[in-house]
Amino acid sequence: MLGHPAFLKVGGNDTQAQLSLFSGEYHKNQGPPLHFHAVDETFYILEGKFIFQAGDTRITAVIGDTVFVPRNMPHTYLTISETGRMLFMVNPSGQIEKLFEKLSSYKEMPAIEELIILQETYGLTIVGPPITEE
C-alpha cells in the first residue's frame, strides 16, 4: 500500500464493524503524513524502532511497545530503524478498510491533491507533512 505491505488480519465483517486489525511492514523513513480520523488507533511494535507523534507529544517505540491514539487526535509515525513491523488496530472499523483497498490499487504514488481528496472521502484528514527524526 503506497510503498509498504499492509495486511488485513481481522476485518470489520468479522467483528460487526467493531475493529479492524492490520499488520504492516516498513522501511527506514516510511510513515504517513500527519493526519486524524474519527476512530481510535492502537499500534503494537513487533520489530524495529519508530517515532510516534500524537498531538504535540513525541515518543520512541520499540519491540513490545503499544501506542494508543484516541480518535480525532492528529498523529503520525516514522520508521527510524532499517526495517520495522507492527500490528495496528482501528476501532470501530469505520472506512479504513475501504481506504486501504483503494490505496492498494495504485501502481504509483498519486498526486498529493488526489491523495488528500481520496483520504477525506474515507474519513481521514491530512493536516501536515510526515515527520522527520529532528
N, C-alpha and C positions, 0 to 999 in steps of 0.2 A: 504494500500500500504506500504509494508515493516514496519509494526508496527503501522500505523496510518491511519484512514479513510480519503480518499480524494475523492471528488465527482465532476464530470464534470457538470457544470451548463449551460454553453453556449459553444458550440463547434465550431471548425473551419468550419465544414459543414454548420453551421448556419450563419457564418459571412464572407463567401468567403475567409476563412483562415486568416482573419484579426486579430482575437483574440480568445483565449480560456480562459474561466473563471472557476475557481475551488473553492470549499470550502474545508478546511482541519481542522481536529481536532487533537490536540496534547496533550501529557503528559509531565510532567517535564523532562527536559534534552533531549527531542527529537529535532532533527534538522539534516539537510543534511550535508555532508562534504562540504568543501569549493570548489566551482565549478564555471564555467562560461558557457555561451551558447550565440548563435548569435541572441537572441531575448530579447526584453525588458521585465522586470517583475515588476509588481506593487502588493504590499501587503496591505490589509486593515484589521486592527485588530478588531475583533468582541468581543473577550473575552480573558482575560489573559494578560501576560506580556512576551515580547520576547526581546532578544538582537539580533540585526542585524549587520552584518559586510559586508560592501561593499568597496572593495579596502582596504585601511588602516583605514577607518572610522568605528567606532562602535557607535551605538545608542541603546537606550532602547525605545521600542514602546509598547504602551498600548491601550486599547479600544478607538476606534475612530481615531487612528493614521494611516497615509498612508506612505508607504516606497516605493520609486521608485528606481529600479536598472537598469541602461542602459545596453544594450547588450554588451557582451564581458568583463564585469567587474566581477572579482572574487567576490563571495558573499556567504553568508550562514546566518543562524539564529539559535537561541537556545531558546527553551521554558524554561522560568525561573519561571513561576507560576506552580501550581499543574496541571492545565489544560489550554488549550488555543484553540481559534478558529480564523481562518482568511479566508478571500477571497483572492485569488491571481489570477492575470491576466497575461497571456503571450501574447505578440503581436510582430510580427504576430504569428500565431499558431505554425508554424514550425512542428517539430516531437514530441512535448511534449506529446500529447495525446497518440500516439503510445508507447512512452516510459512508461508512467504511466500504460497503459493497460498491457504491458509486465511485469512490476514490480508487478502489482497486481496479476499476475498469480502464483507468487512464494508462496509456503506454508511456507517456512523457508528462512531466510536470506541467499542469495548465498555467495560464497566466494568472497572476495573483488576483486580479479583478474577478476572474471566473471562479477561482477558489473561494474567495470571500462570499460571493453570491451563493455558490453551492452550499457552503457550510452554514450560512444563515438560513437557507431553505430547510435544513435538517436540524435547526435549533442550536447551532454553535456560532458564537460571535467572536471574531478575531479583534483584539484590542491593542495589539502591539507585535513587534517582531520577536523572533526566537531570542532566547538569552544567550549570553556568552559566559565564559568562565570568570571574567572580571567582575 
